[in-house]
Amino acid sequence: MSYRTNPDRILDSIDRARSREEESRSALFTRDASARELGTDVPEPGSTPTERLRRIFALVEKTYVATASGAEMRRLAERFQTVGDIANQHARGDVSVSVQYLDHDRDDDIGVSPFEIRPRDFEEVRKIANSSRPDALAIRILRKELRDGVAAAFKKMEPRLRDGIRDRADMGHLAVKITLDLRPGG
């Protein structure tokens, strides 16, 4: 058999082409938006626990702003218009906040807050906004869910953060990572 008529080689060629297409599609597929910020300013040795908790909260707030204004957030919002797997603007997701103590042996403190986006959320935002584009409405909804999720996750984490402050784990460098993960609703 020649190269052109060999069925095994033809099928191998088809498989390679399909795998290249899948790789290119997966590179464009965005499911989450995240940002990570480092806190390199070390608090003074005589600072109070409240001041040290404010330092952590300020770093969480800085990370929230970076996540909300990132390009990944826009790509997530565009999925509501262009991708068919979020049918009728319905999706579920999680907002996670992770505080890492880089100069201490303490484990990371992580808080997670789930959310759900329904078609009625789009109707409510459409009344307020001057646009009816699904991606413009979705960015507003995603930013609201991110803000509410970060607040809820931080509230859940606060007792653990206070324990870390008592252990003096926050006296070194910190890193905060916030992730908004989006998946199709069922």
Backbone as CSV, one residue per row, in Angstrom:
resi,resn,N_x,N_y,N_z,CA_x,CA_y,CA_z,C_x,C_y,C_z
1,MET,0.827,-1.169,0.000,0.000,0.000,0.000,0.883,1.248,0.000
2,SER,0.434,2.234,-0.664,1.195,3.475,-0.700,0.838,4.331,0.511
3,TYR,1.560,5.396,0.688,1.326,6.305,1.811,-0.069,6.912,1.756
4,ARG,-0.522,7.220,0.558,-1.821,7.882,0.409,-2.992,6.958,0.715
5,THR,-2.845,5.689,0.492,-3.972,4.769,0.690,-3.846,3.931,1.954
6,ASN,-2.808,4.126,2.741,-2.638,3.371,3.978,-3.613,3.907,5.024
7,PRO,-4.615,3.108,5.419,-5.644,3.592,6.346,-5.084,4.009,7.708
8,ASP,-4.064,3.306,8.192,-3.500,3.660,9.492,-2.874,5.051,9.466
9,ARG,-2.165,5.355,8.418,-1.530,6.676,8.319,-2.570,7.775,8.123
10,ILE,-3.611,7.489,7.401,-4.674,8.475,7.202,-5.347,8.780,8.543
11,LEU,-5.656,7.721,9.315,-6.294,7.917,10.616,-5.360,8.640,11.594
12,ASP,-4.074,8.314,11.551,-3.115,9.032,12.399,-3.070,10.515,12.057
13,SER,-3.113,10.815,10.784,-3.102,12.208,10.345,-4.354,12.945,10.823
14,ILE,-5.493,12.286,10.744,-6.749,12.879,11.220,-6.685,13.111,12.729
15,ASP,-6.155,12.134,13.477,-6.043,12.276,14.927,-5.130,13.439,15.309
16,ARG,-4.015,13.597,14.601,-3.107,14.710,14.884,-3.786,16.047,14.607
17,ALA,-4.536,16.126,13.528,-5.233,17.374,13.202,-6.275,17.699,14.264
18,ARG,-7.017,16.699,14.728,-8.016,16.932,15.772,-7.366,17.372,17.078
19,SER,-6.268,16.752,17.434,-5.615,17.137,18.689,-5.062,18.564,18.602
20,ARG,-4.578,18.988,17.433,-4.124,20.376,17.259,-5.289,21.346,17.405
21,GLU,-6.446,20.999,16.848,-7.631,21.854,16.977,-8.075,21.966,18.435
22,GLU,-8.061,20.852,19.163,-8.463,20.868,20.564,-7.504,21.703,21.403
23,GLU,-6.214,21.612,21.120,-5.237,22.409,21.857,-5.452,23.895,21.606
24,SER,-5.736,24.261,20.362,-5.948,25.676,20.074,-7.236,26.183,20.716
25,ARG,-8.270,25.351,20.775,-9.515,25.743,21.434,-9.329,25.862,22.937
26,SER,-8.565,24.942,23.533,-8.374,24.997,24.983,-7.522,26.189,25.389
27,ALA,-6.653,26.670,24.513,-5.869,27.861,24.818,-6.760,29.094,24.870
28,LEU,-7.834,29.133,24.097,-8.754,30.261,24.086,-9.813,30.152,25.174
29,PHE,-10.032,28.957,25.698,-11.074,28.712,26.688,-10.641,29.265,28.044
30,THR,-11.410,30.155,28.592,-11.127,30.728,29.899,-12.281,30.397,30.823
31,ARG,-11.952,29.807,31.933,-12.978,29.412,32.885,-12.899,30.216,34.177
32,ASP,-11.755,30.850,34.428,-11.624,31.606,35.669,-10.841,32.886,35.463
33,ALA,-11.002,33.779,36.406,-10.256,35.032,36.443,-9.595,35.098,37.811
34,SER,-8.308,35.417,37.828,-7.622,35.466,39.110,-6.508,36.506,39.078
35,ALA,-6.101,36.892,40.263,-4.971,37.803,40.433,-4.287,37.449,41.739
36,ARG,-3.002,37.739,41.795,-2.213,37.466,42.997,-1.383,38.696,43.307
37,GLU,-1.420,39.116,44.534,-0.657,40.295,44.986,0.218,39.887,46.162
38,LEU,1.394,40.482,46.220,2.327,40.230,47.311,2.337,41.413,48.263
39,GLY,2.365,41.123,49.542,2.488,42.150,50.566,3.877,42.086,51.157
40,THR,4.751,42.957,50.697,6.144,42.916,51.138,6.430,43.894,52.270
41,ASP,5.464,44.757,52.602,5.645,45.676,53.722,5.391,44.921,55.019
42,VAL,6.419,44.778,55.815,6.309,44.048,57.075,5.801,45.007,58.148
43,PRO,4.797,44.588,58.948,4.280,45.482,59.983,5.323,45.717,61.086
44,GLU,5.174,46.816,61.764,6.081,47.151,62.866,5.895,46.138,64.000
45,PRO,6.940,45.826,64.738,6.815,44.835,65.823,5.792,45.213,66.888
46,GLY,5.545,46.498,67.109,4.600,46.920,68.137,3.197,47.175,67.625
47,SER,2.897,46.774,66.380,1.564,47.046,65.831,0.515,46.148,66.486
48,THR,-0.686,46.672,66.584,-1.767,45.938,67.242,-2.347,44.890,66.284
49,PRO,-3.048,43.895,66.822,-3.681,42.895,65.948,-4.675,43.509,64.961
50,THR,-5.364,44.564,65.388,-6.315,45.225,64.490,-5.594,45.856,63.306
51,GLU,-4.469,46.500,63.551,-3.685,47.094,62.466,-3.149,46.023,61.521
52,ARG,-2.759,44.911,62.088,-2.231,43.826,61.246,-3.338,43.190,60.419
53,LEU,-4.565,43.090,60.979,-5.696,42.578,60.202,-6.064,43.556,59.093
54,ARG,-5.965,44.855,59.362,-6.203,45.855,58.313,-5.205,45.707,57.174
55,ARG,-3.973,45.372,57.507,-2.956,45.153,56.471,-3.374,44.009,55.545
56,ILE,-3.858,42.919,56.132,-4.301,41.781,55.330,-5.515,42.174,54.490
57,PHE,-6.458,42.891,55.101,-7.646,43.312,54.371,-7.286,44.249,53.224
58,ALA,-6.329,45.148,53.435,-5.902,46.054,52.366,-5.288,45.271,51.204
59,LEU,-4.567,44.214,51.517,-3.986,43.379,50.461,-5.074,42.601,49.719
60,VAL,-6.093,42.134,50.435,-7.230,41.467,49.795,-7.955,42.447,48.879
61,GLU,-8.135,43.671,49.348,-8.812,44.691,48.550,-8.026,45.017,47.279
62,LYS,-6.711,45.116,47.388,-5.854,45.385,46.229,-5.937,44.240,45.213
63,THR,-5.987,43.018,45.719,-6.103,41.856,44.841,-7.468,41.807,44.176
64,TYR,-8.517,42.175,44.903,-9.861,42.235,44.337,-9.909,43.200,43.159
65,VAL,-9.326,44.377,43.321,-9.314,45.376,42.249,-8.572,44.833,41.029
66,ALA,-7.452,44.161,41.259,-6.687,43.584,40.138,-7.487,42.500,39.422
67,THR,-8.221,41.691,40.167,-9.028,40.635,39.559,-10.193,41.226,38.775
68,ALA,-10.888,42.186,39.360,-12.071,42.775,38.724,-11.727,43.547,37.463
69,SER,-10.537,44.125,37.407,-10.169,44.929,36.239,-9.307,44.172,35.239
70,GLY,-9.079,42.892,35.459,-8.235,42.108,34.569,-8.905,41.719,33.268
71,ALA,-8.080,41.392,32.285,-8.588,40.982,30.972,-9.327,39.647,31.046
72,GLU,-8.956,38.801,32.000,-9.625,37.506,32.134,-11.107,37.675,32.477
73,MET,-11.418,38.713,33.235,-12.811,38.967,33.603,-13.631,39.309,32.355
74,ARG,-13.057,40.072,31.459,-13.753,40.399,30.197,-13.979,39.154,29.360
75,ARG,-12.991,38.263,29.327,-13.163,37.021,28.554,-14.280,36.169,29.140
76,LEU,-14.391,36.144,30.464,-15.498,35.408,31.083,-16.837,36.023,30.698
77,ALA,-16.912,37.337,30.688,-18.167,38.012,30.336,-18.518,37.773,28.875
78,GLU,-17.533,37.698,28.003,-17.788,37.456,26.584,-18.357,36.062,26.346
79,ARG,-18.095,35.132,27.245,-18.629,33.774,27.091,-20.151,33.760,27.127
80,PHE,-20.767,34.717,27.795,-22.229,34.765,27.863,-22.837,35.102,26.509
81,GLN,-22.066,35.694,25.639,-22.583,36.047,24.320,-22.153,35.050,23.257
82,THR,-20.934,34.536,23.357,-20.382,33.767,22.250,-20.388,32.265,22.436
83,VAL,-20.426,31.774,23.645,-20.317,30.336,23.872,-21.693,29.782,24.218
84,GLY,-22.051,28.694,23.598,-23.367,28.112,23.811,-23.500,27.302,25.075
85,ASP,-22.381,27.081,25.821,-22.504,26.227,27.000,-23.074,26.977,28.200
86,ILE,-23.199,28.283,28.127,-23.877,29.029,29.176,-25.225,29.434,28.595
87,ALA,-26.098,28.462,28.485,-27.389,28.672,27.828,-28.280,29.564,28.668
88,ASN,-28.921,30.484,27.997,-29.863,31.406,28.641,-29.235,32.170,29.808
89,GLN,-27.971,32.480,29.709,-27.257,33.260,30.722,-27.386,32.652,32.121
90,HIS,-27.168,31.368,32.240,-27.259,30.679,33.518,-25.910,30.044,33.818
91,ALA,-25.342,30.362,34.971,-24.035,29.815,35.331,-23.894,29.740,36.843
92,ARG,-22.971,28.915,37.269,-22.611,28.792,38.683,-21.112,29.010,38.800
93,GLY,-20.692,29.312,39.981,-19.270,29.503,40.173,-18.905,29.664,41.629
94,ASP,-17.618,29.902,41.849,-17.074,30.081,43.183,-16.102,31.247,43.168
95,VAL,-16.063,31.957,44.269,-15.036,32.967,44.498,-14.187,32.435,45.644
96,SER,-12.884,32.333,45.412,-12.003,31.852,46.470,-10.950,32.905,46.779
97,VAL,-10.661,33.028,48.062,-9.643,33.949,48.557,-8.637,33.114,49.336
98,SER,-7.371,33.261,48.981,-6.308,32.505,49.633,-5.267,33.475,50.174
99,VAL,-4.976,33.355,51.472,-3.927,34.155,52.106,-2.781,33.215,52.420
100,GLN,-1.626,33.517,51.874,-0.438,32.671,52.054,0.565,33.410,52.926
101,TYR,1.075,32.720,53.929,2.094,33.274,54.813,3.449,32.787,54.294
102,LEU,4.176,33.644,53.625,5.388,33.225,52.936,6.579,33.021,53.867
103,ASP,6.613,33.710,54.988,7.756,33.610,55.902,7.425,32.836,57.172
104,HIS,6.400,32.008,57.126,5.970,31.250,58.300,5.526,29.861,57.855
105,ASP,5.568,28.911,58.771,5.186,27.524,58.449,3.685,27.300,58.451
106,ARG,2.907,28.295,58.801,1.448,28.152,58.867,0.877,27.873,57.478
107,ASP,-0.118,26.992,57.435,-0.791,26.680,56.174,-1.580,27.883,55.678
108,ASP,-1.888,27.874,54.393,-2.666,28.954,53.792,-4.070,28.974,54.380
109,ASP,-4.612,30.165,54.512,-6.009,30.321,54.907,-6.821,30.566,53.642
110,ILE,-7.844,29.734,53.451,-8.625,29.793,52.215,-10.102,29.911,52.564
111,GLY,-10.775,30.805,51.858,-12.214,30.965,52.001,-12.868,30.877,50.637
112,VAL,-13.992,30.186,50.550,-14.698,29.991,49.280,-16.156,30.392,49.458
113,SER,-16.664,31.086,48.449,-18.061,31.505,48.465,-18.690,31.173,47.111
114,PRO,-19.730,30.337,47.078,-20.383,29.999,45.807,-21.359,31.083,45.367
115,PHE,-21.641,31.108,44.062,-22.646,32.029,43.532,-23.326,31.382,42.340
116,GLU,-24.468,31.953,41.955,-25.217,31.474,40.795,-25.758,32.676,40.039
117,ILE,-25.639,32.635,38.730,-26.152,33.697,37.868,-27.353,33.136,37.124
118,ARG,-28.471,33.832,37.227,-29.714,33.395,36.584,-30.153,34.431,35.565
119,PRO,-31.044,34.058,34.657,-31.545,35.029,33.667,-32.194,36.265,34.296
120,ARG,-32.828,36.102,35.447,-33.466,37.269,36.077,-32.431,38.289,36.546
121,ASP,-31.193,37.836,36.832,-30.126,38.788,37.171,-29.838,39.697,35.985
122,PHE,-29.868,39.122,34.786,-29.649,39.925,33.583,-30.780,40.930,33.384
123,GLU,-32.010,40.519,33.690,-33.145,41.432,33.554,-33.020,42.609,34.521
124,GLU,-32.603,42.334,35.748,-32.444,43.402,36.729,-31.348,44.382,36.319
125,VAL,-30.233,43.865,35.821,-29.123,44.730,35.410,-29.485,45.485,34.134
126,ARG,-30.243,44.862,33.260,-30.673,45.525,32.023,-31.515,46.768,32.324
127,LYS,-32.314,46.716,33.390,-33.124,47.879,33.774,-32.246,49.045,34.220
128,ILE,-31.134,48.743,34.874,-30.242,49.783,35.394,-29.289,50.292,34.315
129,ALA,-28.734,49.373,33.531,-27.717,49.729,32.540,-28.358,50.289,31.274
130,ASN,-27.555,50.959,30.497,-28.023,51.504,29.223,-27.750,50.559,28.068
131,SER,-27.401,49.335,28.355,-27.028,48.384,27.311,-27.854,47.117,27.440
132,SER,-28.022,46.444,26.316,-28.690,45.147,26.354,-27.754,44.039,25.870
133,ARG,-26.491,44.367,25.669,-25.516,43.352,25.246,-25.240,42.391,26.388
134,PRO,-25.307,41.089,26.124,-25.090,40.123,27.212,-23.716,40.228,27.857
135,ASP,-22.677,40.517,27.073,-21.345,40.593,27.676,-21.187,41.837,28.548
136,ALA,-21.810,42.951,28.186,-21.745,44.161,29.013,-22.511,43.966,30.317
137,LEU,-23.637,43.290,30.239,-24.402,43.002,31.452,-23.670,41.977,32.313
138,ALA,-23.044,40.997,31.673,-22.346,39.937,32.404,-21.160,40.485,33.186
139,ILE,-20.447,41.455,32.613,-19.295,42.000,33.347,-19.761,42.691,34.629
140,ARG,-20.902,43.366,34.571,-21.446,43.992,35.780,-21.840,42.942,36.814
141,ILE,-22.494,41.895,36.337,-22.933,40.837,37.249,-21.738,40.111,37.845
142,LEU,-20.742,39.796,37.012,-19.567,39.088,37.517,-18.804,39.923,38.541
143,ARG,-18.682,41.215,38.303,-17.985,42.074,39.270,-18.761,42.171,40.585
144,LYS,-20.087,42.211,40.502,-20.894,42.233,41.723,-20.733,40.923,42.487
145,GLU,-20.780,39.800,41.757,-20.617,38.500,42.408,-19.214,38.358,43.000
146,LEU,-18.219,38.903,42.313,-16.848,38.866,42.837,-16.755,39.678,44.127
147,ARG,-17.318,40.878,44.134,-17.286,41.730,45.323,-17.990,41.045,46.497
148,ASP,-19.192,40.534,46.246,-19.943,39.872,47.316,-19.242,38.596,47.778
149,GLY,-18.660,37.855,46.840,-17.961,36.621,47.178,-16.704,36.860,47.989
150,VAL,-15.962,37.904,47.651,-14.753,38.230,48.421,-15.140,38.635,49.838
151,ALA,-16.183,39.436,49.973,-16.634,39.846,51.310,-17.079,38.642,52.136
152,ALA,-17.834,37.728,51.526,-18.311,36.540,52.246,-17.155,35.608,52.606
153,ALA,-16.227,35.420,51.676,-15.084,34.542,51.940,-14.191,35.132,53.031
154,PHE,-13.978,36.450,53.001,-13.158,37.082,54.032,-13.830,36.951,55.396
155,LYS,-15.147,37.085,55.436,-15.872,36.950,56.699,-15.720,35.526,57.254
156,LYS,-15.752,34.518,56.368,-15.558,33.132,56.798,-14.138,32.900,57.295
157,MET,-13.164,33.586,56.674,-11.761,33.381,57.008,-11.315,34.165,58.231
158,GLU,-12.045,35.171,58.622,-11.581,36.095,59.657,-11.146,35.407,60.958
159,PRO,-11.884,34.419,61.489,-11.390,33.757,62.713,-10.033,33.065,62.497
160,ARG,-9.844,32.455,61.344,-8.554,31.799,61.068,-7.442,32.836,60.894
161,LEU,-7.785,33.984,60.280,-6.795,35.045,60.135,-6.391,35.592,61.499
162,ARG,-7.342,35.722,62.399,-7.022,36.195,63.753,-6.131,35.193,64.484
163,ASP,-6.360,33.884,64.258,-5.466,32.873,64.831,-4.053,33.019,64.268
164,GLY,-3.951,33.288,62.975,-2.645,33.500,62.362,-1.955,34.731,62.907
165,ILE,-2.734,35.758,63.206,-2.157,36.971,63.791,-1.653,36.677,65.206
166,ARG,-2.406,35.873,65.962,-1.952,35.484,67.301,-0.658,34.674,67.236
167,ASP,-0.538,33.841,66.191,0.685,33.042,66.005,1.826,33.866,65.414
168,ARG,1.551,35.130,65.091,2.514,36.048,64.489,2.971,35.574,63.107
169,ALA,2.102,34.852,62.419,2.419,34.354,61.077,2.409,35.474,60.053
170,ASP,1.711,36.562,60.348,1.591,37.661,59.392,2.734,38.665,59.486
171,MET,3.709,38.434,60.346,4.790,39.398,60.540,5.803,39.392,59.391
172,GLY,5.664,38.494,58.455,6.535,38.462,57.289,5.776,38.849,56.035
173,HIS,6.258,38.362,54.927,5.618,38.649,53.648,4.355,37.809,53.494
174,LEU,3.359,38.395,52.824,2.086,37.722,52.560,1.809,37.720,51.068
175,ALA,1.007,36.768,50.631,0.504,36.745,49.257,-0.984,36.436,49.330
176,VAL,-1.751,37.158,48.535,-3.195,36.940,48.471,-3.554,36.637,47.033
177,LYS,-4.334,35.578,46.842,-4.810,35.214,45.510,-6.323,35.120,45.557
178,ILE,-6.973,35.793,44.602,-8.427,35.748,44.480,-8.756,35.154,43.124
179,THR,-9.658,34.181,43.112,-10.047,33.511,41.880,-11.564,33.473,41.784
180,LEU,-12.086,33.842,40.621,-13.501,33.687,40.300,-13.576,32.581,39.259
181,ASP,-14.184,31.465,39.628,-14.294,30.318,38.736,-15.727,30.223,38.256
182,LEU,-15.909,30.111,36.948,-17.240,30.100,36.337,-17.447,28.805,35.574
183,ARG,-18.624,28.202,35.740,-18.954,26.986,35.001,-20.421,27.056,34.594
184,PRO,-20.795,26.343,33.556,-22.194,26.390,33.094,-23.152,25.906,34.161
185,GLY,-24.293,26.543,34.255,-25.311,26.137,35.204,-26.084,24.942,34.704
186,GLY,-26.582,24.150,35.598,-27.289,22.935,35.221,-28.765,23.032,35.312
